[in-house]
Amino acid sequence: MPKTHHYEVTVTWTGDTGSGTGSYRSYERAHDVEAEGKPPIAGSSDPSFRGDPSRWNPEELLVAALSQCHMLSYLGLCAGAGIVVTGYVDRPHGTMIETPDGGGRFEEVVLRPEVTLADPARADEAARLHERAHEVCFIASSVNFPVRHEAQMMKV
């Protein structure tokens, strides 16, 4: 029987400057994302949509979630295979397009993990585990656009 997991967060708009949403320019996009027992995430919209560039926007958080999920899946697979990872850095890139109706969608996200291994002789085996990590990543399995990876195995 499959396990079901539930996630609850609170998103609170904090951008009322005194006149609410009286006009498109009259309010800030500032908000806080919170979950019990965790520090809040300061959010806003993308600066292209009048957002605060010092705050996280939903598009960045989506790209980050895909990267985190892949990394955590990959590290677990490596541990299970006895491959010791000593370093992992990802600099993912997401591409979103705006549509004429005012909406938009992601076209793709490219993950670019740089993985350092304790035993470089296992680099080929470790590189192949990225495919399996993609298959088991909950977030990648939930989006309707391609998520690719261009992994690099780093030499110590």
Accessible surface in RSA format (square Angstrom, percent):
REM  Atomic radii and reference values for relative SASA: ProtOr
REM  Chains: A
REM  Algorithm: Lee & Richards
REM  Probe-radius: 1.40
REM  Slices: 20
REM RES _ NUM      All-atoms   Total-Side   Main-Chain    Non-polar    All polar
REM                ABS   REL    ABS   REL    ABS   REL    ABS   REL    ABS   REL
RES MET A   1   226.30 117.2 147.77  97.8  78.53 187.0 120.19 102.2 106.12 140.6
RES PRO A   2   119.71  87.2 100.18  91.3  19.53  71.0 111.38  92.0   8.33  51.8
RES LYS A   3   177.36  86.5 148.23  91.0  29.13  69.3  97.43  87.7  79.93  85.1
RES THR A   4   104.38  74.2  74.89  75.9  29.49  70.3  47.73  64.1  56.65  85.6
RES HIS A   5   118.74  64.9  95.15  66.1  23.59  60.3  64.90  66.9  53.84  62.7
RES HIS A   6   150.45  82.2 120.09  83.5  30.35  77.6  83.56  86.1  66.89  77.8
RES TYR A   7   183.75  85.8 149.82  85.2  33.93  88.3 124.68  93.7  59.07  72.8
RES GLU A   8   152.49  87.5 130.68  98.9  21.81  51.9  51.45  99.5 101.04  82.5
RES VAL A   9    94.10  61.9  65.78  59.5  28.33  68.3  67.83  58.9  26.27  71.2
RES THR A  10    78.74  56.0  75.17  76.2   3.57   8.5  44.75  60.1  33.99  51.4
RES VAL A  11    94.49  62.2  64.33  58.2  30.16  72.7  64.33  55.9  30.16  81.8
RES THR A  12    62.71  44.6  59.50  60.3   3.21   7.6  52.09  70.0  10.62  16.1
RES TRP A  13   112.54  45.2  90.12  43.6  22.41  52.6  88.06  47.0  24.48  39.7
RES THR A  14    68.79  48.9  37.73  38.2  31.07  74.0  44.76  60.1  24.04  36.3
RES GLY A  15     0.95   1.2   0.00   N/A   0.95   1.2   0.95   2.6   0.00   0.0
RES ASP A  16    82.36  57.7  57.15  56.9  25.21  59.6  19.66  46.3  62.70  62.5
RES THR A  17    82.20  58.5  42.40  43.0  39.80  94.8  44.74  60.1  37.46  56.6
RES GLY A  18    73.00  90.0   0.00   N/A  73.00  90.0  37.02 101.6  35.99  80.6
RES SER A  19    72.90  61.6  49.71  66.3  23.19  53.4  51.71 110.1  21.19  29.7
RES GLY A  20    19.55  24.1   0.00   N/A  19.55  24.1  17.41  47.8   2.15   4.8
RES THR A  21    93.57  66.6  68.70  69.6  24.87  59.3  36.19  48.6  57.38  86.7
RES GLY A  22    65.29  80.5   0.00   N/A  65.29  80.5  32.71  89.8  32.59  73.0
RES SER A  23    60.52  51.1  49.85  66.5  10.67  24.6  50.12 106.7  10.40  14.6
RES TYR A  24   127.21  59.4 116.02  66.0  11.19  29.1 102.13  76.7  25.08  30.9
RES ARG A  25   173.50  72.8 156.55  79.8  16.95  40.4  53.65  73.3 119.85  72.6
RES SER A  26    28.78  24.3  15.17  20.2  13.61  31.4  26.57  56.6   2.21   3.1
RES TYR A  27    48.19  22.5  42.41  24.1   5.78  15.0  17.27  13.0  30.92  38.1
RES GLU A  28    96.25  55.3  93.57  70.8   2.67   6.4  32.16  62.2  64.08  52.3
RES ARG A  29    27.75  11.7  18.88   9.6   8.87  21.1  17.27  23.6  10.49   6.4
RES ALA A  30     9.89   9.1   9.25  14.3   0.63   1.4   9.25  13.0   0.63   1.7
RES HIS A  31    30.87  16.9  30.87  21.5   0.00   0.0  15.35  15.8  15.51  18.1
RES ASP A  32    38.36  26.9  38.36  38.2   0.00   0.0   0.84   2.0  37.52  37.4
RES VAL A  33    28.33  18.6  27.07  24.5   1.27   3.1  27.07  23.5   1.27   3.4
RES GLU A  34    70.61  40.5  68.31  51.7   2.30   5.5  15.21  29.4  55.40  45.2
RES ALA A  35    26.19  24.1  15.80  24.4  10.38  23.6  21.21  29.9   4.98  13.2
RES GLU A  36   177.68 102.0 144.18 109.1  33.50  79.8  66.27 128.2 111.41  91.0
RES GLY A  37    84.42 104.1   0.00   N/A  84.42 104.1  43.22 118.6  41.20  92.3
RES LYS A  38   139.99  68.3 123.52  75.8  16.48  39.2  73.69  66.3  66.30  70.6
RES PRO A  39   111.74  81.4  97.71  89.1  14.03  51.0 104.08  85.9   7.65  47.6
RES PRO A  40    81.59  59.5  62.00  56.5  19.59  71.2  62.00  51.2  19.59 121.8
RES ILE A  41    67.04  38.2  63.79  47.5   3.25   7.8  67.04  48.3   0.00   0.0
RES ALA A  42    41.73  38.4  36.22  55.9   5.51  12.5  36.22  51.0   5.51  14.6
RES GLY A  43     0.01   0.0   0.00   N/A   0.01   0.0   0.01   0.0   0.00   0.0
RES SER A  44     0.72   0.6   0.57   0.8   0.16   0.4   0.03   0.1   0.70   1.0
RES SER A  45    24.54  20.7  22.03  29.4   2.51   5.8  23.60  50.2   0.94   1.3
RES ASP A  46    37.40  26.2  36.79  36.6   0.61   1.4   1.43   3.4  35.97  35.9
RES PRO A  47    69.40  50.6  52.31  47.7  17.09  62.1  52.60  43.4  16.80 104.4
RES SER A  48    89.07  75.3  49.80  66.5  39.27  90.5  27.66  58.9  61.41  86.0
RES PHE A  49    60.67  30.4  59.44  36.8   1.23   3.2  60.31  36.6   0.36   1.0
RES ARG A  50   101.92  42.8  75.36  38.4  26.56  63.2  29.24  40.0  72.68  44.0
RES GLY A  51    10.76  13.3   0.00   N/A  10.76  13.3   0.68   1.9  10.08  22.6
RES ASP A  52    57.29  40.1  50.34  50.1   6.95  16.4  21.68  51.0  35.61  35.5
RES PRO A  53   110.03  80.2  80.56  73.4  29.47 107.1  83.30  68.8  26.73 166.1
RES SER A  54    99.61  84.2  58.19  77.7  41.42  95.4  54.84 116.8  44.77  62.7
RES ARG A  55    59.00  24.8  51.13  26.1   7.86  18.7   5.97   8.2  53.02  32.1
RES TRP A  56   126.90  50.9 124.78  60.4   2.12   5.0  96.45  51.4  30.45  49.4
RES ASN A  57     6.41   4.4   6.41   6.2   0.00   0.0   0.12   0.3   6.29   6.1
RES PRO A  58    74.75  54.5  67.78  61.8   6.97  25.3  70.28  58.0   4.48  27.8
RES GLU A  59    45.64  26.2  43.88  33.2   1.76   4.2  20.28  39.2  25.37  20.7
RES GLU A  60    80.56  46.3  73.52  55.6   7.04  16.8  30.98  59.9  49.58  40.5
RES LEU A  61    53.11  29.6  48.66  34.8   4.44  11.2  49.02  34.4   4.09  11.0
RES LEU A  62    53.28  29.7  48.69  34.8   4.59  11.5  52.56  36.9   0.72   1.9
RES VAL A  63    19.81  13.0  19.81  17.9   0.00   0.0  19.81  17.2   0.00   0.0
RES ALA A  64    29.26  26.9  24.34  37.6   4.93  11.2  28.88  40.7   0.39   1.0
RES ALA A  65    30.47  28.0  27.59  42.6   2.87   6.5  28.95  40.8   1.52   4.0
RES LEU A  66     0.77   0.4   0.17   0.1   0.60   1.5   0.17   0.1   0.60   1.6
RES SER A  67    13.47  11.4  13.44  17.9   0.03   0.1   3.61   7.7   9.86  13.8
RES GLN A  68   102.94  57.6 101.59  74.2   1.35   3.2  28.47  60.6  74.46  56.5
RES CYS A  69    15.87  12.0  10.60  11.8   5.26  12.4   8.56  21.7   7.31   7.9
RES HIS A  70     1.87   1.0   1.87   1.3   0.00   0.0   1.19   1.2   0.68   0.8
RES MET A  71    53.56  27.7  53.56  35.4   0.00   0.0  32.16  27.3  21.40  28.3
RES LEU A  72   111.18  61.9 100.90  72.2  10.28  25.9 101.41  71.2   9.77  26.3
RES SER A  73    23.48  19.8  10.68  14.3  12.80  29.5  11.08  23.6  12.39  17.4
RES TYR A  74     0.00   0.0   0.00   0.0   0.00   0.0   0.00   0.0   0.00   0.0
RES LEU A  75    58.91  32.8  54.33  38.9   4.57  11.5  54.49  38.3   4.41  11.9
RES GLY A  76    45.15  55.7   0.00   N/A  45.15  55.7  34.97  96.0  10.18  22.8
RES LEU A  77    48.34  26.9  42.00  30.0   6.33  15.9  44.57  31.3   3.77  10.1
RES CYS A  78     0.86   0.6   0.86   1.0   0.00   0.0   0.86   2.2   0.00   0.0
RES ALA A  79    77.25  71.0  51.30  79.2  25.94  59.0  59.28  83.5  17.97  47.6
RES GLY A  80    72.98  90.0   0.00   N/A  72.98  90.0  38.49 105.6  34.48  77.2
RES ALA A  81    39.93  36.7  15.75  24.3  24.18  55.0  28.25  39.8  11.68  30.9
RES GLY A  82    47.93  59.1   0.00   N/A  47.93  59.1  34.24  94.0  13.69  30.7
RES ILE A  83     5.77   3.3   1.50   1.1   4.27  10.3   2.14   1.5   3.63   9.8
RES VAL A  84    90.94  59.8  82.87  75.0   8.07  19.4  86.64  75.3   4.30  11.7
RES VAL A  85    32.92  21.7   6.28   5.7  26.64  64.2   6.28   5.5  26.64  72.3
RES THR A  86    88.79  63.1  48.38  49.1  40.40  96.3  50.94  68.4  37.85  57.2
RES GLY A  87    26.29  32.4   0.00   N/A  26.29  32.4  25.84  70.9   0.46   1.0
RES TYR A  88    36.27  16.9   8.79   5.0  27.48  71.5   8.78   6.6  27.48  33.9
RES VAL A  89    71.67  47.2  67.68  61.3   3.99   9.6  71.65  62.3   0.03   0.1
RES ASP A  90    27.00  18.9   3.75   3.7  23.25  55.0   3.74   8.8  23.26  23.2
RES ARG A  91   134.91  56.6 130.33  66.4   4.57  10.9  64.24  87.8  70.67  42.8
RES PRO A  92    36.96  26.9  18.46  16.8  18.50  67.3  18.46  15.2  18.50 115.0
RES HIS A  93    95.63  52.3  92.70  64.4   2.93   7.5  59.03  60.8  36.60  42.6
RES GLY A  94    25.52  31.5   0.00   N/A  25.52  31.5   1.11   3.1  24.40  54.7
RES THR A  95    45.45  32.3  42.47  43.1   2.98   7.1  36.66  49.2   8.79  13.3
RES MET A  96    67.21  34.8  39.70  26.3  27.51  65.5  29.15  24.8  38.06  50.4
RES ILE A  97    55.93  31.8  52.46  39.1   3.47   8.4  55.93  40.3   0.00   0.0
RES GLU A  98   113.27  65.0  87.32  66.1  25.95  61.8  25.32  49.0  87.95  71.8
RES THR A  99    42.86  30.5  35.46  36.0   7.40  17.6  34.78  46.7   8.08  12.2
RES PRO A 100   150.11 109.4 106.05  96.7  44.07 160.2 119.88  99.0  30.23 187.9
RES ASP A 101   127.62  89.4  84.59  84.2  43.03 101.7  51.98 122.3  75.64  75.4
RES GLY A 102    72.53  89.4   0.00   N/A  72.53  89.4  38.14 104.7  34.39  77.0
RES GLY A 103    38.05  46.9   0.00   N/A  38.05  46.9  34.48  94.6   3.57   8.0
RES GLY A 104    42.44  52.3   0.00   N/A  42.44  52.3   6.20  17.0  36.24  81.2
RES ARG A 105   134.66  56.5 126.99  64.7   7.67  18.3  61.22  83.7  73.44  44.5
RES PHE A 106    23.98  12.0  16.69  10.3   7.28  19.0  16.69  10.1   7.28  20.8
RES GLU A 107    74.94  43.0  66.16  50.1   8.77  20.9  15.35  29.7  59.59  48.7
RES GLU A 108    46.16  26.5  46.16  34.9   0.00   0.0  10.48  20.3  35.68  29.1
RES VAL A 109     0.00   0.0   0.00   0.0   0.00   0.0   0.00   0.0   0.00   0.0
RES VAL A 110    10.62   7.0  10.62   9.6   0.00   0.0  10.62   9.2   0.00   0.0
RES LEU A 111     1.99   1.1   1.99   1.4   0.00   0.0   1.99   1.4   0.00   0.0
RES ARG A 112    99.16  41.6  96.27  49.1   2.89   6.9  29.67  40.5  69.49  42.1
RES PRO A 113     0.06   0.0   0.00   0.0   0.06   0.2   0.00   0.0   0.06   0.4
RES GLU A 114    52.90  30.4  50.65  38.3   2.25   5.4   3.49   6.7  49.41  40.3
RES VAL A 115     0.01   0.0   0.00   0.0   0.01   0.0   0.00   0.0   0.01   0.0
RES THR A 116    32.63  23.2  32.63  33.1   0.00   0.0  16.58  22.3  16.05  24.3
RES LEU A 117     3.56   2.0   3.14   2.2   0.42   1.1   3.14   2.2   0.42   1.1
RES ALA A 118    60.85  56.0  28.45  43.9  32.40  73.7  35.13  49.5  25.72  68.1
RES ASP A 119    68.98  48.3  65.98  65.7   3.01   7.1  28.86  67.9  40.12  40.0
RES PRO A 120    71.18  51.9  60.76  55.4  10.42  37.9  62.92  52.0   8.25  51.3
RES ALA A 121    94.39  86.8  51.35  79.2  43.04  97.9  64.26  90.5  30.13  79.8
RES ARG A 122    68.94  28.9  66.00  33.6   2.95   7.0  29.79  40.7  39.15  23.7
RES ALA A 123    26.18  24.1  25.83  39.9   0.35   0.8  25.96  36.6   0.22   0.6
RES ASP A 124   107.84  75.5 104.21 103.7   3.63   8.6  24.13  56.8  83.70  83.5
RES GLU A 125    60.85  34.9  59.10  44.7   1.76   4.2  22.41  43.3  38.45  31.4
RES ALA A 126     0.00   0.0   0.00   0.0   0.00   0.0   0.00   0.0   0.00   0.0
RES ALA A 127    39.50  36.3  32.00  49.4   7.51  17.1  32.00  45.1   7.51  19.9
RES ARG A 128   157.92  66.3 145.88  74.4  12.04  28.7  77.54 106.0  80.38  48.7
RES LEU A 129    32.59  18.1  32.53  23.3   0.06   0.2  32.59  22.9   0.00   0.0
RES HIS A 130     0.43   0.2   0.43   0.3   0.00   0.0   0.43   0.4   0.00   0.0
RES GLU A 131   101.64  58.4 101.64  76.9   0.00   0.0  46.88  90.7  54.76  44.7
RES ARG A 132   117.29  49.2 115.93  59.1   1.35   3.2  35.02  47.9  82.27  49.9
RES ALA A 133     0.00   0.0   0.00   0.0   0.00   0.0   0.00   0.0   0.00   0.0
RES HIS A 134    55.14  30.1  53.05  36.9   2.08   5.3  23.56  24.3  31.57  36.7
RES GLU A 135   105.14  60.4  79.98  60.5  25.16  59.9  36.63  70.9  68.51  55.9
RES VAL A 136    51.10  33.6  38.83  35.2  12.27  29.6  45.13  39.2   5.97  16.2
RES CYS A 137     0.92   0.7   0.89   1.0   0.03   0.1   0.31   0.8   0.61   0.7
RES PHE A 138   161.76  80.9 157.04  97.3   4.72  12.3 160.42  97.3   1.34   3.8
RES ILE A 139    62.01  35.3  62.01  46.2   0.00   0.0  62.01  44.7   0.00   0.0
RES ALA A 140    13.61  12.5   2.92   4.5  10.69  24.3   3.25   4.6  10.36  27.4
RES SER A 141    82.74  69.9  41.57  55.5  41.16  94.8  39.54  84.2  43.19  60.5
RES SER A 142    92.45  78.1  53.11  70.9  39.34  90.6  36.92  78.6  55.52  77.8
RES VAL A 143    36.11  23.8  13.46  12.2  22.65  54.6  18.29  15.9  17.82  48.3
RES ASN A 144   152.11 104.9 113.22 109.4  38.89  93.6  48.32 116.3 103.79 100.3
RES PHE A 145    25.91  13.0  13.48   8.3  12.43  32.4  17.90  10.9   8.01  22.9
RES PRO A 146    79.22  57.7  67.44  61.5  11.77  42.8  78.68  65.0   0.54   3.3
RES VAL A 147    13.84   9.1   2.14   1.9  11.70  28.2   2.14   1.9  11.70  31.7
RES ARG A 148   104.92  44.1 100.60  51.3   4.32  10.3  55.94  76.5  48.98  29.7
RES HIS A 149    42.80  23.4  23.45  16.3  19.35  49.5  11.62  12.0  31.18  36.3
RES GLU A 150    83.45  47.9  72.34  54.7  11.11  26.4  39.38  76.2  44.06  36.0
RES ALA A 151    35.25  32.4   5.89   9.1  29.36  66.8   5.89   8.3  29.36  77.8
RES GLN A 152   100.62  56.3  96.03  70.2   4.59  10.9  28.76  61.2  71.86  54.5
RES MET A 153    45.10  23.4  20.40  13.5  24.70  58.8  20.40  17.3  24.70  32.7
RES MET A 154    75.49  39.1  67.77  44.8   7.73  18.4  67.03  57.0   8.46  11.2
RES LYS A 155   185.18  90.3 157.49  96.6  27.69  65.9 100.85  90.8  84.33  89.8
RES VAL A 156   141.62  93.2  78.39  71.0  63.23 152.4 102.59  89.1  39.03 105.9
END  Absolute sums over single chains surface
CHAIN  1 A    10324.0       7837.6       2486.3       5908.7       4415.3
END  Absolute sums over all chains
TOTAL         10324.0       7837.6       2486.3       5908.7       4415.3
